[in-house]
Amino acid sequence: MTKLLRTTWERLRTNASNPIVRKNVALLMTGKLLGLALVLTAMWVILPTVVHATVHGAPTLTPEINAVNTVWVLVAAFLVFGMQVGFVMLEAGFARSRESVNILVEGIADTCICGILFWAWGFAFMFEPGTPFIGTQGFFLMGLPSTYLSTGVPLLAFWVFQFAFADTASTITSGAMIGRCGFWGDILYSIGVTGFIYPIIGHWAWGPDGWLVGLNFHDFAGSTVVHSIGGAISLAGAIALGPRLGRIFKRDGGGPPAPHDLIIGAVGGLILWFGWYGFNPGSTLSALDAVGIGRVAFNTTLAACSGGLVALFYSYARTKKWDLGLTVNGFLGGLVAITCPCYWVDPIGAFFIGAIAALVVAWSIDALEYLRIDDPIGAVPVHLAAGIWGTLSLGLFASGAYGLPTPTGADTSSVVTGLFYGGGATQLLDQAIGSGAVVAATMVVSLALMFALKYVGVLRVSKAGELEGLDLHEHGAVAYPEYAMMGLTPSLVGPNGHVPASEEYELAEAVSVGED
């Protein structure tokens, strides 16, 4: 550790003496300070106006609080938050043992960052009125009515529900970046995701005056808003980071490293499935829409089942082995896909949406492998690819029998109808425009964010740190201290990144020696 600190100090001294580096750092910090100043200025200008209008203006009539709907929304929020347990288990199980602690710490830190930022301005950006592109009032939840719009749900209860969604989107981001992202990079990109990217772009589809709402774009529970945004950021991070040391792709004669604990990974996937019963049915925001809740829960279940079975048999057709990892990602892909259309499709539609999602996930895994993009757990295929498919599927499978949920039940005065049910291609086109706009905008902004973090040297951990393992290097602890291989320390890492051969490190060693 002393040697590593001394090396880091020498590098900082060298960079500090370089006028070009000093200039670039000064420009970067100036830009960050200006951005922060603009946000604080906007909040300083807007907050007093909002509070004054509420306190001194005419009283705002708000709907009476509906206790049944409030309890339903809070229970759903707790289920969605429980998905964080599933995420960290899935990621840790599918990753290598030496980055398990890092995954857990990152998940906890990300959740805490999300809660603070979503209270300060994220909720205002996303769910309050302003412009078609961003909310401009309600910072720190000040000056807002006691209930959210016409839901009859208290504002703070609705905030808890939506915080759990924002936390999910941010956690998805880490999936394709496992094993080589520095912890400072984790913290900084989490601020960018939960403070700006997710709430601002999410406002387009879920804000009261978002421009995609006016386009008649629908995303019931977040195939686009949560999963496609999270998956796109994850893809941007994987591109900026590059593959893990020792990662040899199939077209080069290798393959992904084996998961260190498939049991933990599969249990994490099943916990996510359980949490989805808060994610999708809870998005009705109304316990009084009993028929709608039942339909959403059923469709969610059926899509997961068809996705899991198709992935299972597809894996056997390709390798003559029943692949657990692909099966888990198959039912997760079905869950992601049904998240958008779950309220508006019938059982036949749900079955085919989940089944096709499993194939989309499998083919996307192959595509990433061919493109040499390292995604350790399949975050991009499951969340981005299946999220896009699920969003488009509404334009194909919406049955034309259901409208929108209301605080007192379903509204069938205006229904959503897809191409296969006689509705024409209009809804499919609206879905394609919405999904394309959200994914494209997210990719552009997140690529800029990730490459900026890479430029300043905080996105990827050092070569020595990656070979040592993120758990020891970043957190000073390991998940399995009884493993003798975990006795490796930085002092054993040679000047060329060479480490003693072991079961855990031999592949990375071979590649690092080849590179040197």
C-alpha positions as CSV (number, residue, x, y, z in Angstrom):
1,M,0.0,0.0,0.0
2,T,2.9,2.4,0.8
3,K,4.4,1.7,-2.6
4,L,1.1,2.4,-4.3
5,L,0.6,5.7,-2.4
6,R,4.1,6.8,-3.2
7,T,3.6,6.0,-6.9
8,T,0.3,7.9,-6.9
9,W,2.0,10.9,-5.2
10,E,4.8,11.0,-7.7
11,R,2.3,10.9,-10.6
12,L,0.3,13.8,-9.0
13,R,3.5,15.8,-8.6
14,T,4.5,15.1,-12.2
15,N,1.1,16.1,-13.6
16,A,1.0,19.2,-11.4
17,S,4.3,20.4,-13.0
18,N,2.9,20.0,-16.5
19,P,1.3,23.2,-17.7
20,I,-0.9,21.4,-20.2
21,V,-2.4,19.2,-17.5
22,R,-2.9,22.2,-15.2
23,K,-4.7,24.0,-17.9
24,N,-7.0,21.1,-18.7
25,V,-7.8,20.5,-15.0
26,A,-8.5,24.2,-14.6
27,L,-10.9,24.2,-17.5
28,L,-12.6,21.1,-16.3
29,M,-13.1,22.5,-12.8
30,T,-14.2,25.8,-14.1
31,G,-16.9,24.1,-16.2
32,K,-18.1,22.1,-13.2
33,L,-18.2,25.1,-11.0
34,L,-20.1,27.1,-13.6
35,G,-22.6,24.2,-14.0
36,L,-23.1,24.0,-10.2
37,A,-23.5,27.8,-10.0
38,L,-26.2,27.7,-12.7
39,V,-28.2,25.0,-10.8
40,L,-27.9,26.8,-7.5
41,T,-28.8,30.1,-9.1
42,A,-31.9,28.6,-10.7
43,M,-32.9,27.1,-7.4
44,W,-32.3,30.4,-5.6
45,V,-34.5,32.3,-8.1
46,I,-37.2,29.7,-8.4
47,L,-37.7,28.6,-4.8
48,P,-38.7,31.9,-3.3
49,T,-41.2,32.5,-6.1
50,V,-42.8,29.1,-5.6
51,V,-43.0,29.4,-1.8
52,H,-44.3,33.0,-2.0
53,A,-47.0,31.9,-4.5
54,T,-48.1,29.1,-2.3
55,V,-48.1,30.9,1.0
56,H,-49.4,34.3,0.0
57,G,-51.4,33.5,-3.1
58,A,-54.8,31.9,-3.5
59,P,-55.0,28.6,-1.8
60,T,-54.5,25.6,-4.0
61,L,-57.2,22.9,-3.8
62,T,-55.7,19.4,-3.7
63,P,-57.5,16.1,-3.8
64,E,-58.4,14.4,-0.6
65,I,-55.8,11.9,0.5
66,N,-56.9,8.3,-0.4
67,A,-55.6,6.1,2.4
68,V,-56.1,2.8,0.5
69,N,-54.2,4.1,-2.5
70,T,-51.5,5.5,-0.3
71,V,-50.9,2.1,1.4
72,W,-50.8,0.4,-1.9
73,V,-48.2,2.8,-3.3
74,L,-46.0,2.5,-0.2
75,V,-46.1,-1.3,-0.2
76,A,-45.2,-1.3,-3.9
77,A,-42.4,1.1,-3.1
78,F,-41.0,-1.2,-0.5
79,L,-41.1,-4.1,-3.0
80,V,-39.3,-2.0,-5.6
81,F,-36.6,-1.0,-3.1
82,G,-36.2,-4.6,-2.2
83,M,-35.0,-5.1,-5.7
84,Q,-31.7,-3.5,-4.6
85,V,-31.0,-6.8,-2.7
86,G,-31.6,-8.7,-5.9
87,F,-29.4,-6.4,-8.0
88,V,-26.3,-6.7,-5.7
89,M,-26.8,-10.5,-5.4
90,L,-27.2,-10.9,-9.2
91,E,-24.2,-8.7,-10.0
92,A,-22.0,-10.2,-7.3
93,G,-22.9,-13.8,-8.2
94,F,-22.3,-13.3,-11.9
95,A,-19.0,-11.4,-11.3
96,R,-15.7,-12.6,-10.0
97,S,-15.2,-13.1,-6.2
98,R,-12.6,-10.3,-6.0
99,E,-15.1,-7.6,-6.9
100,S,-18.0,-8.7,-4.7
101,V,-17.4,-6.2,-1.9
102,N,-17.1,-3.4,-4.5
103,I,-20.5,-4.2,-5.9
104,L,-22.1,-4.1,-2.5
105,V,-20.5,-0.8,-1.5
106,E,-21.3,0.7,-4.8
107,G,-24.9,-0.3,-4.5
108,I,-25.3,1.1,-1.0
109,A,-23.5,4.4,-1.9
110,D,-25.5,4.8,-5.1
111,T,-28.8,4.4,-3.1
112,C,-27.7,7.1,-0.6
113,I,-26.6,9.5,-3.3
114,C,-29.9,8.9,-5.2
115,G,-32.0,9.6,-2.1
116,I,-30.3,13.0,-1.4
117,L,-30.2,14.2,-5.1
118,F,-33.8,13.0,-5.8
119,W,-35.0,15.0,-2.8
120,A,-33.0,18.1,-3.7
121,W,-33.8,18.5,-7.4
122,G,-34.2,15.1,-9.2
123,F,-37.9,14.8,-8.3
124,A,-38.5,18.5,-9.4
125,F,-36.7,18.0,-12.7
126,M,-38.7,14.8,-13.4
127,F,-42.3,15.2,-12.0
128,E,-43.0,18.8,-11.7
129,P,-44.2,21.1,-14.4
130,G,-41.9,23.5,-16.2
131,T,-41.1,23.0,-19.9
132,P,-41.6,19.9,-22.1
133,F,-38.0,19.0,-21.3
134,I,-37.5,19.7,-17.6
135,G,-39.4,20.5,-14.5
136,T,-38.6,23.9,-13.0
137,Q,-40.3,24.0,-9.6
138,G,-40.5,22.0,-6.4
139,F,-36.8,21.8,-5.5
140,F,-36.3,20.2,-2.1
141,L,-40.1,19.4,-2.4
142,M,-40.8,22.9,-1.2
143,G,-44.0,24.7,-2.2
144,L,-45.8,21.7,-3.5
145,P,-49.3,20.5,-2.8
146,S,-49.9,17.8,-0.1
147,T,-50.9,15.2,-2.8
148,Y,-49.3,14.5,-6.2
149,L,-51.6,15.8,-8.9
150,S,-55.0,14.0,-8.9
151,T,-53.7,10.6,-7.5
152,G,-54.9,11.2,-3.9
153,V,-51.5,9.9,-2.8
154,P,-49.5,12.1,-0.5
155,L,-46.5,13.7,-2.2
156,L,-44.0,12.2,0.2
157,A,-45.4,8.7,-0.4
158,F,-45.3,9.2,-4.2
159,W,-41.7,10.4,-3.8
160,V,-40.7,7.2,-2.0
161,F,-42.2,5.2,-4.8
162,Q,-40.4,7.2,-7.5
163,F,-37.1,7.2,-5.5
164,A,-37.1,3.4,-5.7
165,F,-37.5,3.7,-9.5
166,A,-34.6,6.2,-9.8
167,D,-32.4,4.0,-7.6
168,T,-33.2,1.0,-9.9
169,A,-32.1,3.0,-13.0
170,S,-28.9,4.0,-11.4
171,T,-28.1,0.5,-10.1
172,I,-28.6,-0.9,-13.6
173,T,-25.8,1.5,-14.8
174,S,-23.1,-0.4,-12.8
175,G,-23.8,-3.8,-14.4
176,A,-21.6,-3.5,-17.5
177,M,-18.9,-1.6,-15.6
178,I,-18.1,-4.2,-13.0
179,G,-14.5,-5.2,-12.3
180,R,-12.6,-2.2,-13.5
181,C,-14.4,1.0,-12.6
182,G,-12.7,3.1,-9.8
183,F,-14.9,4.0,-6.9
184,W,-14.5,7.7,-7.4
185,G,-15.8,7.1,-10.9
186,D,-18.7,5.2,-9.4
187,I,-19.6,8.2,-7.1
188,L,-19.3,10.8,-9.8
189,Y,-21.2,9.0,-12.5
190,S,-23.9,8.2,-9.9
191,I,-24.3,11.9,-9.3
192,G,-24.6,12.5,-13.0
193,V,-27.2,9.7,-13.5
194,T,-29.5,10.3,-10.5
195,G,-29.1,14.1,-10.4
196,F,-29.4,14.9,-14.0
197,I,-29.6,12.2,-16.8
198,Y,-32.4,10.1,-15.4
199,P,-34.8,12.8,-14.1
200,I,-34.3,15.2,-17.0
201,I,-34.8,12.7,-19.8
202,G,-37.4,10.8,-17.7
203,H,-39.4,14.1,-17.6
204,W,-40.0,13.8,-21.3
205,A,-42.2,10.7,-20.8
206,W,-43.4,10.9,-17.2
207,G,-43.5,14.6,-16.5
208,P,-46.9,16.3,-16.4
209,D,-45.9,18.4,-19.5
210,G,-43.3,16.2,-21.1
211,W,-43.1,16.4,-24.8
212,L,-43.5,12.6,-25.3
213,V,-46.7,12.7,-23.3
214,G,-48.1,15.0,-25.9
215,L,-47.0,12.6,-28.6
216,N,-49.1,9.9,-27.1
217,F,-46.1,7.8,-26.1
218,H,-46.8,5.3,-23.4
219,D,-44.5,3.6,-20.9
220,F,-46.5,2.2,-18.1
221,A,-43.8,1.2,-15.6
222,G,-40.5,2.1,-17.3
223,S,-39.2,-0.2,-20.1
224,T,-37.8,3.0,-21.5
225,V,-37.7,5.5,-18.6
226,V,-36.0,3.1,-16.2
227,H,-34.5,0.2,-18.1
228,S,-33.5,1.7,-21.4
229,I,-32.0,4.8,-19.7
230,G,-30.1,2.6,-17.2
231,G,-29.0,0.2,-19.9
232,A,-27.8,2.9,-22.3
233,I,-25.7,4.5,-19.6
234,S,-24.3,1.1,-18.8
235,L,-23.3,0.6,-22.4
236,A,-21.7,4.0,-22.5
237,G,-19.6,3.1,-19.4
238,A,-18.5,-0.2,-20.9
239,I,-17.4,1.5,-24.1
240,A,-15.5,4.2,-22.2
241,L,-13.9,1.7,-19.8
242,G,-12.9,-1.0,-22.3
243,P,-12.8,-4.7,-21.4
244,R,-11.4,-6.1,-18.1
245,L,-7.8,-7.2,-18.1
246,G,-7.6,-10.8,-19.3
247,R,-11.0,-10.6,-21.1
248,I,-10.6,-12.7,-24.3
249,F,-13.7,-12.6,-26.5
250,K,-15.1,-15.5,-28.4
251,R,-14.0,-14.3,-31.8
252,D,-10.5,-14.3,-30.4
253,G,-10.7,-17.8,-29.1
254,G,-11.8,-17.1,-25.5
255,G,-15.0,-16.3,-23.6
256,P,-16.3,-14.5,-20.5
257,P,-14.9,-15.4,-17.1
258,A,-17.1,-17.8,-15.2
259,P,-19.4,-16.4,-12.5
260,H,-18.0,-17.0,-9.1
261,D,-21.3,-18.0,-7.5
262,L,-24.2,-18.9,-9.7
263,I,-26.4,-19.7,-6.7
264,I,-26.2,-16.1,-5.4
265,G,-26.7,-14.8,-9.0
266,A,-29.8,-16.9,-9.6
267,V,-31.3,-16.1,-6.1
268,G,-30.7,-12.4,-6.9
269,G,-32.6,-12.8,-10.2
270,L,-35.6,-14.4,-8.4
271,I,-35.6,-11.6,-5.8
272,L,-35.8,-9.1,-8.7
273,W,-38.7,-11.1,-10.1
274,F,-40.5,-10.8,-6.7
275,G,-39.7,-7.0,-6.6
276,W,-41.3,-6.6,-10.0
277,Y,-44.7,-7.2,-8.4
278,G,-44.2,-3.8,-6.9
279,F,-42.7,-2.3,-10.0
280,N,-45.5,-3.0,-12.4
281,P,-48.7,-3.4,-10.5
282,G,-47.7,-0.6,-8.2
283,S,-47.5,1.8,-11.1
284,T,-51.3,1.9,-11.2
285,L,-51.0,4.2,-8.2
286,S,-54.5,3.0,-7.3
287,A,-55.6,0.0,-5.2
288,L,-59.1,0.7,-6.4
289,D,-58.2,-0.5,-9.9
290,A,-58.4,-4.1,-8.8
291,V,-58.9,-5.5,-12.2
292,G,-56.0,-3.6,-13.6
293,I,-53.7,-4.7,-10.8
294,G,-54.6,-8.3,-11.4
295,R,-54.1,-8.0,-15.1
296,V,-50.7,-6.3,-14.7
297,A,-49.5,-8.9,-12.2
298,F,-50.6,-11.8,-14.4
299,N,-49.0,-10.3,-17.6
300,T,-45.8,-9.7,-15.6
301,T,-45.7,-13.4,-14.5
302,L,-46.5,-14.8,-17.9
303,A,-43.8,-12.8,-19.7
304,A,-41.2,-13.8,-17.2
305,C,-42.2,-17.5,-17.5
306,S,-42.1,-17.5,-21.3
307,G,-38.8,-15.5,-21.3
308,G,-37.2,-18.0,-18.9
309,L,-38.3,-21.1,-20.9
310,V,-37.3,-19.7,-24.3
311,A,-33.9,-18.8,-22.9
312,L,-33.5,-22.2,-21.3
313,F,-34.4,-24.2,-24.5
314,Y,-32.4,-21.8,-26.7
315,S,-29.3,-22.4,-24.6
316,Y,-29.8,-26.2,-25.0
317,A,-30.3,-25.9,-28.7
318,R,-27.0,-24.1,-29.0
319,T,-24.8,-25.9,-26.6
320,K,-26.6,-29.1,-25.5
321,K,-26.4,-27.7,-22.0
322,W,-29.2,-26.2,-19.8
323,D,-27.6,-22.8,-19.1
324,L,-28.6,-21.2,-15.8
325,G,-27.1,-17.8,-16.5
326,L,-28.9,-17.3,-19.8
327,T,-32.1,-18.7,-18.2
328,V,-32.0,-16.0,-15.5
329,N,-31.3,-13.3,-18.0
330,G,-34.1,-14.7,-20.1
331,F,-36.8,-14.2,-17.5
332,L,-35.3,-10.9,-16.5
333,G,-35.5,-9.8,-20.2
334,G,-39.2,-10.9,-20.2
335,L,-39.8,-8.8,-17.1
336,V,-38.1,-5.7,-18.6
337,A,-40.0,-6.0,-21.8
338,I,-43.5,-6.4,-20.2
339,T,-42.8,-3.4,-18.0
340,C,-44.0,-0.9,-20.6
341,P,-47.1,-2.6,-22.1
342,C,-48.2,-4.6,-19.0
343,Y,-51.4,-2.6,-18.5
344,W,-52.6,-2.7,-22.1
345,V,-52.0,-6.2,-23.3
346,D,-53.8,-9.5,-23.0
347,P,-52.3,-12.9,-21.9
348,I,-51.4,-13.9,-25.5
349,G,-49.5,-10.6,-26.0
350,A,-47.7,-11.0,-22.7
351,F,-46.6,-14.5,-23.6
352,F,-45.1,-13.5,-26.9
353,I,-43.5,-10.3,-25.6
354,G,-41.6,-12.3,-23.0
355,A,-40.7,-15.1,-25.4
356,I,-39.3,-12.6,-28.0
357,A,-37.5,-10.7,-25.2
358,A,-35.5,-13.8,-24.3
359,L,-34.3,-14.1,-27.9
360,V,-33.5,-10.4,-28.0
361,V,-31.3,-10.8,-24.9
362,A,-29.5,-13.9,-26.3
363,W,-28.8,-12.2,-29.6
364,S,-27.7,-9.0,-27.9
365,I,-25.2,-11.0,-25.7
366,D,-23.7,-12.4,-29.0
367,A,-23.6,-9.0,-30.5
368,L,-21.7,-7.5,-27.6
369,E,-19.3,-10.4,-27.6
370,Y,-18.7,-9.9,-31.3
371,L,-18.1,-6.1,-30.8
372,R,-15.7,-6.9,-28.0
373,I,-17.8,-4.9,-25.4
374,D,-17.3,-6.4,-22.0
375,D,-20.6,-6.6,-20.0
376,P,-20.0,-9.0,-17.1
377,I,-23.7,-9.6,-16.2
378,G,-25.6,-8.9,-19.3
379,A,-27.0,-5.5,-18.2
380,V,-27.1,-4.1,-21.7
381,P,-28.9,-7.0,-23.3
382,V,-31.4,-7.3,-20.5
383,H,-32.2,-3.6,-19.8
384,L,-31.4,-1.7,-23.0
385,A,-32.2,-4.3,-25.7
386,A,-35.2,-5.9,-24.0
387,G,-36.3,-2.4,-22.9
388,I,-36.4,-1.2,-26.5
389,W,-38.3,-4.3,-27.6
390,G,-40.8,-4.0,-24.7
391,T,-41.5,-0.3,-25.6
392,L,-42.1,-1.2,-29.3
393,S,-44.2,-4.2,-28.4
394,L,-46.9,-2.0,-27.0
395,G,-47.5,-0.7,-30.6
396,L,-47.9,-4.3,-31.7
397,F,-49.8,-6.1,-28.9
398,A,-51.9,-3.4,-27.2
399,S,-55.3,-5.1,-27.2
400,G,-57.6,-2.1,-27.6
401,A,-59.6,-2.9,-24.4
402,Y,-57.9,-0.8,-21.8
403,G,-57.3,2.9,-21.2
404,L,-55.5,4.5,-18.3
405,P,-55.7,3.9,-14.6
406,T,-57.3,6.6,-12.4
407,P,-57.4,7.0,-8.6
408,T,-60.9,5.4,-8.5
409,G,-60.4,2.7,-11.2
410,A,-59.8,2.2,-14.9
411,D,-60.8,4.7,-17.6
412,T,-61.9,3.0,-20.8
413,S,-63.1,6.1,-22.6
414,S,-59.8,6.2,-24.5
415,V,-58.0,2.9,-25.2
416,V,-54.6,1.9,-26.5
417,T,-54.6,-0.3,-29.6
418,G,-51.6,-1.9,-31.3
419,L,-51.0,-3.0,-34.9
420,F,-51.9,-6.6,-34.4
421,Y,-55.3,-5.7,-32.9
422,G,-56.4,-3.4,-35.7
423,G,-55.0,-0.1,-34.4
424,G,-52.7,0.6,-37.3
425,A,-49.1,1.7,-37.0
426,T,-49.7,5.0,-35.3
427,Q,-49.0,3.8,-31.8
428,L,-46.0,1.8,-33.0
429,L,-44.6,4.9,-34.6
430,D,-45.1,6.9,-31.4
431,Q,-43.4,4.2,-29.4
432,A,-40.4,4.1,-31.8
433,I,-40.0,7.9,-31.7
434,G,-40.1,7.9,-27.9
435,S,-37.7,5.0,-27.4
436,G,-35.3,6.3,-30.1
437,A,-35.3,9.8,-28.6
438,V,-34.7,8.7,-25.1
439,V,-32.0,6.2,-26.0
440,A,-30.2,8.5,-28.3
441,A,-30.2,11.4,-25.9
442,T,-29.1,9.2,-23.0
443,M,-26.2,7.7,-25.1
444,V,-24.9,11.1,-26.2
445,V,-24.9,12.6,-22.7
446,S,-23.7,9.5,-20.9
447,L,-20.8,9.0,-23.4
448,A,-19.7,12.6,-22.7
449,L,-19.9,12.0,-19.0
450,M,-18.0,8.7,-19.0
451,F,-15.2,9.9,-21.4
452,A,-14.9,13.1,-19.3
453,L,-14.4,11.0,-16.2
454,K,-11.9,8.8,-18.1
455,Y,-10.0,11.9,-19.3
456,V,-9.4,13.1,-15.7
457,G,-8.3,9.6,-14.7
458,V,-11.0,8.6,-12.2
459,L,-13.2,6.2,-14.3
460,R,-11.0,3.2,-14.5
461,V,-8.9,1.7,-11.7
462,S,-5.2,1.3,-12.2
463,K,-3.8,-1.8,-13.7
464,A,-2.2,-2.9,-10.5
465,G,-5.5,-2.3,-8.6
466,E,-7.5,-4.3,-11.1
467,L,-5.0,-7.2,-10.9
468,E,-5.1,-7.0,-7.1
469,G,-8.9,-7.0,-7.2
470,L,-11.3,-4.0,-6.5
471,D,-12.3,-5.4,-3.1
472,L,-8.8,-5.2,-1.7
473,H,-7.6,-2.2,-3.7
474,E,-10.6,0.1,-3.2
475,H,-12.1,-1.2,0.1
476,G,-9.4,-3.1,2.0
477,A,-11.7,-6.1,2.5
478,V,-12.7,-9.3,0.7
479,A,-15.9,-11.2,0.6
480,Y,-14.1,-14.6,1.2
481,P,-11.1,-14.0,3.4
482,E,-10.5,-17.8,3.8
483,Y,-9.4,-17.9,0.1
484,A,-5.6,-18.3,0.2
485,M,-5.4,-16.5,-3.1
486,M,-6.7,-13.3,-1.5
487,G,-3.4,-12.9,0.3
488,L,-2.0,-11.1,-2.7
489,T,-1.0,-7.5,-1.9
490,P,0.3,-4.6,-4.1
491,S,3.8,-5.4,-3.0
492,L,3.5,-8.7,-5.0
493,V,2.6,-6.8,-8.2
494,G,5.7,-6.3,-10.3
495,P,6.6,-3.2,-12.4
496,N,5.0,-4.8,-15.5
497,G,1.8,-5.8,-13.8
498,H,3.1,-9.3,-13.2
499,V,1.5,-11.2,-10.3
500,P,2.1,-14.8,-9.1
501,A,0.0,-17.3,-11.0
502,S,-3.1,-18.4,-9.1
503,E,-6.5,-19.8,-9.9
504,E,-7.9,-16.3,-9.6
505,Y,-5.3,-14.3,-11.6
506,E,-3.7,-16.6,-14.2
507,L,-5.9,-15.4,-17.1
508,A,-5.2,-11.7,-16.3
509,E,-1.5,-12.4,-15.9
510,A,-1.3,-14.1,-19.2
511,V,-2.8,-11.2,-21.1
512,S,-0.9,-8.6,-19.2
513,V,2.4,-10.4,-20.0
514,G,1.3,-10.6,-23.6
515,E,0.6,-6.9,-23.7
516,D,3.9,-6.0,-22.1
